[in-house]
Structure formats: C-alpha cells, structure tokens
Amino acid sequence: MSDSPSSVDPFERRFVEIDGVKLAYLDEGRGPVLLFLHGNPTSSYLWRNVVPHVVPVARCIAPDLPGFGRSDKPDIEYRVADHARFVEAFIATLGLRDMVLVLHDWGSALGFDYARRHEGAVCGMAFMEFIAPFPTWLDFPARARDVFRAFRTPGVGRELIVDQNAFIERVLPGSVVRGVPEATMTHYRAPFLEPAAREPMLRFPSEIPIAGEPIDVYAMVCAYHDWLLQTELPKLMFKASPGALISEERARWYQSRLKNCMTVDLGPGVHYLQEDNPEAIGEALRDFVNQLTADRSVKP
C-alpha cells in the first residue's frame, strides 16, 4: 500500500451544460482520452491521486454525475437511466471517441452499458469494484447485505441516508482499509451538507440489480455483463483483498473468463480502492495506455 493519499484536489473544474444542467468535470493532459466515471457517493474527487500518474501520457476527463460533486442537483429521479442519458450526452457534447473507460462502482454500470452500445467509440476499459447482476440476495456481499437491505426498505433507507447521512459517514470510511482522514471526509461531505441534497445517494442502493429488481436495471446489467464476457476489447481489472462487490473469489472467476484482460492485484482494499492505493492504480493505467498506444489501439 502506498503512502497516505493526499486530501488536496489539485485540479480545476470546467462546466458543460446539458439539458439545462451544469455538469462539472476535470480535463487534464493531452493524448489518448481516458474517461473516468465514479459511483456513489463520490465524484471526480475520487480520482485526484490517480490522474497525476496518467496525465503525462493521456487526456484525463472525469465528470461529476448530476447530484454529485460540483454538478447541479436537478429535480430528477436519479435513476440509472437518468445518469446514462447524461453520460451519453456528455460524451457527445465533448466529442469524445477512441476512449479508454476507467470505471468504478456505478460508473462501471454506466460505462459498460455505453461501451456495449457504442463499442466502436471505446478502445479499452479499466475497472474495479464493478456492478454485476446478483441473482439472489445470497449472492450479494455478506458483510453489506443487512445494511443494503435497510437502504432499500421504504422509510428506513431515507432515515439512514437522508437524515443520518449514513452513506457518507458509515459506508464510505468503512470501505477503505486505511481509513479516511478528516480533511478528505470534508471534501466528500461538501456536496451533501443539507438533507435535501442527499436524494441522489438514496436512489442508487435501490437500483442495485438484485434478484431481478429493478427490472430495467437488471436487464441492462445482464446485457452488458454478457457482452463483457464476450468482447475482445482490451481490459485492465483491478482487484483487492477482501474486496466488496468483487470478492477475491469473484475476481478469480472473472480472471478465468474475461478475454484480453490483464489483472492487477492491489493488495488490501475493500470498495473505494482509489483511497487505499491510488499510486498503483495510476501507474497501471499509465502502462495500459502506453501499451494500447504501442499496439495502435488508441490514437496518440
């Protein structure tokens, strides 16, 4: 595990307006395009210690999803379909192509879904702690099962996430092996200081594809999961111990089945691997981009 990650975010944010909603994003470096997509309850801030290792060889772009980070909080349902629409429009508005997708948590669902439908726009994918279908609750990580059942329970979930801010105060620090410094927690708390701002965090747990529900999200995730196991696109998978969504056992399963996939073992880690070992992630991404460039998979 590398030295303690910095809490300082060194990058300025730009803004682009999509359907009347301002999305914040970082855009640093030149060269092949890497699009970093975050999940719940994070933002582009999650990548602050990863990007510096990659900007010497690539253009790194990381948006804040609607309702997260410094982006607007529009009056929408914040369903996965809403986020997918904004991600697709963001890519189109910036004219991105020949992309390497760098994906985590719900960012993986959005990125894999986009890549399945626009495979020609993507030349590689790097991912960690990604969303896959859970056929039953018994397939969901045991250590998180009870709390996520509670998050999905009407009334209870709202009390925990909106009133108590449990996703920020409990789930986030509890999913980082080294713990999260107070200065870093201050950054993660900033978009959600008021209870009304926490609605986006509340929606995501109910969208996790478990036992066929929600029907549309489950279908979307099954579709891209089937595609993921078939596509020859170059892949870089990060795993950690014990992991959360991707346990060591599940990581071995994917290692044996994913085509054209390299695996990096980060050592100790739960879910927010960027807070435990950003240096190793960044260095592996840099090497991945250099290899793709050498193979002419991406345009230098």
C-alpha positions in Angstrom: 0.0 0.0 0.0 1.3 3.4 -1.0 1.9 6.4 1.3 -1.3 8.1 2.6 -3.1 9.7 -0.3 -3.4 13.5 -0.3 -6.7 15.1 0.5 -5.9 18.0 -1.8 -7.6 18.1 -5.1 -5.1 19.9 -7.4 -7.4 20.2 -10.5 -9.7 22.9 -11.7 -13.1 22.0 -12.9 -14.8 23.0 -16.1 -18.5 23.1 -16.7 -20.7 22.0 -19.5 -24.5 22.5 -19.7 -26.6 19.5 -20.8 -30.4 19.8 -20.8 -30.2 22.9 -18.6 -28.0 21.0 -16.0 -24.4 22.1 -15.4 -22.0 19.2 -15.1 -18.6 19.8 -13.5 -15.6 17.9 -14.9 -11.8 17.9 -14.8 -10.0 17.8 -18.1 -6.2 17.5 -17.8 -3.4 16.4 -20.1 -3.2 15.6 -23.8 -3.2 12.5 -25.9 -5.4 9.4 -25.8 -8.7 10.0 -23.9 -9.3 8.4 -20.6 -12.9 8.9 -19.3 -13.1 8.3 -15.5 -16.6 7.5 -14.2 -17.4 7.5 -10.4 -20.2 6.0 -8.4 -22.0 6.5 -5.1 -21.4 8.8 -3.0 -18.2 10.0 -4.7 -17.3 12.3 -7.5 -14.4 13.2 -9.7 -12.6 13.9 -6.4 -12.2 10.2 -6.1 -9.6 10.2 -8.9 -7.5 13.1 -7.6 -4.5 10.9 -6.7 -4.8 8.6 -9.7 -4.9 11.2 -12.5 -1.4 12.7 -11.8 0.2 9.4 -12.8 -1.7 9.3 -16.1 -1.7 12.9 -17.4 1.9 12.7 -18.8 0.6 10.2 -21.4 -3.2 10.9 -21.8 -6.0 13.4 -21.6 -7.9 12.6 -18.4 -11.5 13.6 -18.2 -13.7 12.9 -15.1 -17.2 14.3 -14.8 -19.3 14.7 -11.7 -22.6 12.9 -12.2 -25.8 15.0 -11.7 -26.3 15.5 -8.0 -22.7 14.7 -7.1 -19.6 16.7 -6.6 -19.8 20.2 -8.1 -22.5 19.4 -10.6 -26.1 20.7 -10.4 -28.7 18.8 -8.5 -31.7 18.9 -10.9 -35.2 17.8 -9.9 -35.0 14.3 -11.5 -35.4 10.8 -10.1 -31.7 10.0 -10.3 -32.4 6.6 -11.7 -29.6 4.7 -13.6 -31.4 5.6 -16.8 -31.1 9.3 -16.0 -27.4 9.1 -15.3 -26.9 7.0 -18.5 -28.6 9.7 -20.5 -26.4 12.4 -19.1 -23.2 10.4 -19.6 -24.1 9.7 -23.2 -24.8 13.4 -23.8 -21.6 14.5 -22.0 -19.6 12.2 -24.3 -21.4 13.5 -27.4 -21.1 17.2 -26.3 -17.3 16.9 -25.8 -16.9 14.9 -29.0 -15.1 12.1 -27.3 -14.0 9.0 -29.2 -11.3 6.3 -29.1 -11.8 6.3 -25.4 -10.3 4.2 -22.6 -13.0 4.0 -19.9 -11.9 3.9 -16.3 -14.8 2.7 -14.2 -15.7 2.2 -10.5 -19.0 1.3 -8.8 -22.0 2.8 -10.6 -19.6 4.4 -13.1 -18.9 0.8 -14.2 -22.6 0.2 -15.0 -22.8 3.5 -16.9 -19.5 2.8 -18.7 -20.1 -0.8 -19.6 -23.6 0.0 -20.8 -22.3 2.8 -23.0 -19.5 0.6 -24.4 -21.9 -2.3 -25.2 -24.0 0.1 -27.3 -21.1 2.1 -28.8 -18.2 -0.4 -28.9 -16.6 1.5 -31.8 -16.1 4.5 -29.6 -14.2 2.6 -27.0 -10.7 1.1 -27.4 -10.1 -0.2 -23.8 -11.6 -0.5 -20.4 -10.1 -0.4 -16.9 -12.4 -1.3 -14.0 -12.6 -2.1 -10.3 -15.3 -2.9 -7.8 -17.8 -3.0 -10.7 -21.6 -3.7 -10.8 -22.7 -7.1 -11.9 -26.1 -8.8 -11.6 -26.8 -10.5 -8.2 -29.3 -13.4 -8.9 -30.3 -13.6 -5.3 -29.6 -11.7 -2.0 -27.3 -14.5 -1.0 -25.1 -13.5 -3.9 -24.8 -10.0 -2.6 -21.7 -9.4 -0.4 -22.5 -10.8 3.1 -20.8 -8.0 5.0 -23.0 -5.4 3.4 -26.2 -7.4 3.0 -28.1 -6.2 6.0 -27.3 -2.5 5.6 -28.2 -2.5 1.9 -31.5 -4.3 2.7 -32.2 -1.5 5.1 -31.2 1.1 2.5 -33.8 -0.4 0.1 -36.6 -0.5 2.8 -39.1 2.3 2.4 -38.7 4.8 5.2 -35.7 3.1 6.7 -33.4 3.9 3.8 -34.5 7.6 3.9 -33.8 7.8 7.6 -30.4 6.3 7.2 -29.2 8.0 4.1 -31.0 11.4 4.0 -31.4 12.1 7.7 -28.3 10.4 9.2 -26.1 10.7 6.1 -25.0 7.1 6.6 -23.5 6.6 3.1 -21.0 9.4 3.7 -20.4 8.8 7.4 -20.5 5.0 7.6 -20.3 3.3 4.2 -17.5 5.4 2.7 -15.0 5.3 5.6 -16.0 1.7 6.4 -15.0 0.6 2.9 -11.4 2.0 3.0 -8.8 -0.2 4.7 -6.5 2.7 5.8 -9.5 4.8 7.0 -10.4 8.2 5.6 -8.7 11.4 7.0 -10.9 14.1 8.3 -9.7 16.5 5.6 -10.8 14.0 2.9 -14.1 13.5 4.6 -14.7 17.2 4.5 -14.4 17.1 0.7 -16.8 14.1 0.4 -19.3 15.7 2.8 -19.4 19.1 0.9 -22.0 18.2 -1.8 -24.4 16.7 0.8 -24.4 19.1 3.7 -28.2 19.6 3.5 -30.5 16.6 3.8 -32.3 17.6 0.6 -29.1 17.3 -1.3 -28.8 13.6 -0.4 -31.6 12.3 -2.6 -29.1 11.1 -5.3 -27.3 8.9 -2.8 -30.7 7.4 -1.7 -31.7 6.3 -5.1 -28.6 4.3 -6.1 -29.0 1.5 -3.5 -32.5 0.8 -4.8 -31.1 0.5 -8.3 -28.6 -2.4 -7.5 -29.7 -5.3 -9.7 -30.6 -8.0 -7.1 -33.0 -10.9 -7.6 -34.3 -9.4 -10.9 -35.1 -6.0 -9.4 -35.4 -3.3 -10.6 -36.5 -5.0 -13.8 -35.0 -2.4 -16.2 -31.7 -2.1 -14.4 -31.3 -5.8 -14.0 -31.9 -6.3 -17.8 -29.4 -3.6 -18.6 -26.7 -5.1 -16.3 -27.3 -8.6 -17.6 -27.0 -7.4 -21.2 -23.6 -5.6 -20.6 -22.4 -8.5 -18.4 -23.0 -11.0 -21.2 -21.3 -8.6 -23.6 -18.3 -8.1 -21.2 -17.6 -11.8 -21.2 -17.6 -11.9 -25.0 -15.9 -8.7 -26.2 -12.2 -8.7 -27.2 -11.7 -5.1 -26.2 -8.5 -4.8 -24.1 -9.3 -4.8 -20.4 -7.5 -4.0 -17.2 -9.1 -5.3 -14.0 -8.1 -4.2 -10.5 -8.8 -6.5 -7.6 -8.2 -6.1 -3.8 -8.5 -8.2 -0.7 -11.1 -8.7 0.6 -13.0 -6.5 -1.9 -16.7 -5.8 -1.6 -18.7 -6.1 -4.8 -15.8 -8.1 -6.3 -14.5 -10.5 -3.7 -11.3 -12.4 -4.2 -13.4 -15.4 -5.4 -15.3 -13.4 -7.9 -12.1 -11.8 -9.1 -10.7 -15.2 -9.9 -13.9 -16.1 -11.7 -13.5 -13.1 -14.0 -9.8 -13.6 -14.5 -10.6 -17.0 -15.9 -13.3 -15.8 -18.2 -12.7 -12.3 -19.4 -11.0 -12.1 -22.8 -7.9 -10.0 -23.4 -7.8 -8.9 -19.8 -4.8 -8.1 -17.5 -5.3 -8.1 -13.8 -3.6 -6.0 -11.1 -3.7 -7.1 -7.5 -3.7 -4.0 -5.3 -3.4 -5.9 -2.0 -5.6 -4.8 0.9 -8.7 -3.0 -0.2 -12.5 -3.1 0.2 -14.5 -0.9 -2.2 -13.0 2.6 -2.6 -9.7 1.3 -3.8 -8.6 4.8 -5.0 -8.3 5.9 -1.4 -6.2 2.9 -0.4 -3.8 2.6 -3.4 -4.1 5.4 -6.0 -0.4 5.2 -7.0 -0.6 1.6 -8.1 -3.9 2.3 -10.0 -2.4 5.3 -11.7 0.8 3.6 -12.7 -1.0 0.5 -14.1 -3.3 2.8 -16.0 -0.3 4.7 -17.5 1.3 1.4 -18.5 -2.1 0.2 -20.0 -2.4 3.4 -22.1 1.2 3.1 -23.3 0.6 -0.5 -24.3 -2.6 0.4 -26.2 -0.7 3.2 -27.9 2.1 0.9 -28.9 -0.5 -1.6 -30.2 -2.2 1.3 -32.1 -5.4 0.6 -30.2 -5.6 4.2 -29.2 -4.5 7.3 -31.1 -1.5 9.0 -29.5 
